């Protein structure tokens, strides 16, 4: 029972004069904390609970809140969903001015202390306060698990969604992994008990089932099949969630097993709650016994074939896992086969070939998300770099979610032997293990990296190659369009954008010492930016605003530079006038974060030559415009420091520390947060302020010239001029890089340069959007 002085009691019960008196929402003026957020998809009846809301998406969220005395489960109004999707509202968040309203519940019994006519609540609006992602906002002060539930002793049994008839929750960030205790790792007890006394010989084979069903003469493959099938699992798919708002299904999951016996192979489809009981238990190589299943025509097969449907009802299938030694030799299914390729062999393999790889993990990237082909779902992935000693080329793996969250959690650089795996005796694996034994652990760990901004494969190094890769359709954005697209990004969503711009400012900084930066600024840029309707967004910022209701400020205070200042006067060869340049080290100052992002793709097919003609004509138009401006094209480095936030720690690759591998794994996961105690490989970075040629909107973007310690592939040689550095995205690897002072001094090369800029954007949560300039190609050759 909740105490009478409980915040929820005062807000939801004591302040209400009686039943049916909820003419307006109840506002809680005291601080509440988010204990947990749980996601699920709505069903046909979910709209009943939100009569005034516009349900645009398929997701609903239940939240567990606490005031430090008790706990309360509520459902978020769909209008609050963007706060979760952008990782503003999260576990640990502190909430102010929370507005509650009663609602019917689809699943839970009535709460004794709740109002008599209502038993559950919705959260209509809220103000989120607190720090950066990963901070708990004060929640650690409470022993949450020991707190009582408001209005009752707690939900009976496992927690289930409040506003839909679903039996399980979805993970917050993808639809592939499982989430919650309902997903059992041990097999259901009744199936195991039944298996102990059963016969361990098949009474039907795969080929007999196929022939019986496809020939159409009835027999063993019609209706419910009770004949015993013993097969070996060859492959197991990831979980496939098919829940939709127009579908009432408690557990809308399926998974496909590819199995075989000595007569052939077939697909076995696990449906609905069978996935809960068996998906985590079954693995490739297992021998399983099936009874009470149905044979169906295979869905979307290129030719007539069958699949075996295993469900929990109509009929309730029986599954057992057999030990290898228990199957009779004459009926033992063939062993799983593998097709290993080393890094040298992969160079000659055609695109799309399926193979197995084994290697030493030396880089594990941060998790990110991209849109699926349909654009609705976000697919989670991260990059891995493997080494196997067969060549100097690493094996790069783009690893999507595979319904193995525990294994993904353990994927960090380390020495690991495959002593229990059946493929250990294969020749390619034995060769790799022999190479692995000769590796020095300390040397391997010294070059092991995790996280940070990463792009693979490397983008082209010329505009012509880039245009060919884009099939002549660059999809240029205006500055305002880019801002809108940035604002639509969801947490860890990664997208690539392209715009035509000019560089108006270059800043060199070191992480942790941003107050002493070197800066070059084109004074003429102020003439364009003064009429811009948008403030410049931050390329990345590590903190969120204290309140989601408070818009970030675009103003910056005036600051004076230190005495460390030098000037020179280069000549403007086009106008004959002189230009003053100043690069300065600046003092500390307050910086406010801001975010933005999106793109409008050109659907028409444009030939490469036509696209290049368009670029040249745009260039000519800008030249005409600048000629009209006369001397305003001259520039002077601004004496004031730039209003730019420091780089986010998530942007920089970190050195792997094996002693703190668990901390690394938690911090690098979706929803994790890095801290300053982790050692970053790179601490120097550049910030370029771009002015969109289309509308004059300013955009701040990071530029990270790659070093030899980066996990990226080998770099090409070039002249280390600003033009070549921007085109290659890096310094030349074969010569010493220019010093920051020299590079800032040489930034005059960028004056009046029209560039095609390729931008990589990733939303890091809250008010932090990472925007990295990966390539910039000059237009005015």
Number of C-alpha atoms within 10 A of each C-alpha: 16 19 14 11 10 17 23 25 19 14 17 21 19 14 10 15 10 12 11 11 10 14 7 9 16 20 18 19 13 13 16 25 24 22 21 15 21 21 20 25 22 25 22 14 15 20 16 11 19 14 9 9 12 11 16 8 12 15 17 23 24 22 21 17 26 27 21 19 19 22 27 20 23 24 25 21 22 20 14 16 16 15 17 20 19 22 23 24 26 25 24 23 26 25 23 19 16 19 18 25 19 20 19 17 21 17 16 17 12 18 19 13 15 19 21 13 14 16 18 24 20 25 23 20 17 21 16 24 21 21 20 22 26 16 16 19 20 14 20 10 9 13 10 17 10 10 18 19 21 25 23 18 13 17 15 10 6 10 18 20 23 26 28 24 21 21 17 25 21 19 16 18 20 16 22 21 20 24 17 13 11 15 17 15 14 13 18 16 10 11 14 16 11 12 17 11 8 11 11 17 16 18 11 16 20 20 16 14 22 23 16 16 20 15 8 11 11 11 13 18 25 15 14 16 21 17 17 20 22 27 29 27 24 22 15 19 14 18 21 16 17 14 20 15 17 12 13 16 18 15 20 19 19 22 18 20 23 18 25 24 22 15 11 15 19 22 20 24 20 23 20 21 21 22 25 23 19 19 26 16 16 20 15 14 21 19 26 18 21 21 19 21 27 20 21 17 15 18 10 8 10 7 7 11 17 22 22 23 19 26 21 16 13 11 15 14 21 20 23 23 19 19 10 15 8 11 17 12 9 8 15 19 22 16 15 16 10 13 10 17 17 23 21 16 11 16 12 8 12 8 7 6 7 10 12 9 17 18 19 21 23 23 28 24 24 23 20 22 23 17 14 11 9 7 9 10 14 20 19 23 19 18 20 22 23 20 21 23 19 14 13 11 17 23 22 17 15 13 14 16 19 17 20 14 13 9 9 16 14 14 15 23 24 19 15 11 12 11 9 7 9 13 16 15 11 12 11 16 20 13 15 19 19 11 13 19 11 8 12 10 12 9 9 15 18 12 16 24 25 25 26 23 21 19 13 12 9 15 16 16 18 15 19 15 13 19 18 14 13 12 14 19 20 21 15 20 20 21 26 21 18 23 23 15 18 23 17 17 24 24 25 26 22 19 20 15 23 20 25 25 28 25 23 27 24 27 26 21 21 17 16 12 13 21 17 18 20 25 29 28 29 25 19 18 23 15 13 15 19 12 11 17 12 16 17 24 26 28 30 30 26 23 19 22 21 14 17 18 11 9 10 16 11 14 10 14 12 12 14 13 17 12 9 9 13 11 13 12 11 12 13 16 8 6 12 9 11 14 18 16 22 20 27 25 24 23 16 15 16 10 18 19 24 26 24 26 23 22 20 13 12 11 8 7 10 14 14 17 12 12 17 17 12 12 16 15 12 16 19 13 10 16 15 10 11 14 12 10 11 10 13 14 18 19 23 19 22 18 21 17 27 24 19 25 22 22 26 19 23 21 22 23 25 23 20 26 20 14 8 10 16 14 14 23 18 15 19 21 16 18 19 15 19 19 11 8 6 16 15 20 18 19 16 18 19 23 26 23 26 25 26 25 20 16 17 23 26 27 25 25 26 24 24 22 19 18 16 11 13 21 26 19 15 12 17 12 14 17 11 19 16 19 19 21 19 23 24 26 22 23 26 22 16 10 11 9 15 14 9 18 14 10 19 24 19 14 24 22 13 18 18 20 19 25 26 22 24 22 21 21 27 27 28 28 29 27 27 29 30 29 31 24 25 24 27 28 24 20 17 13 7
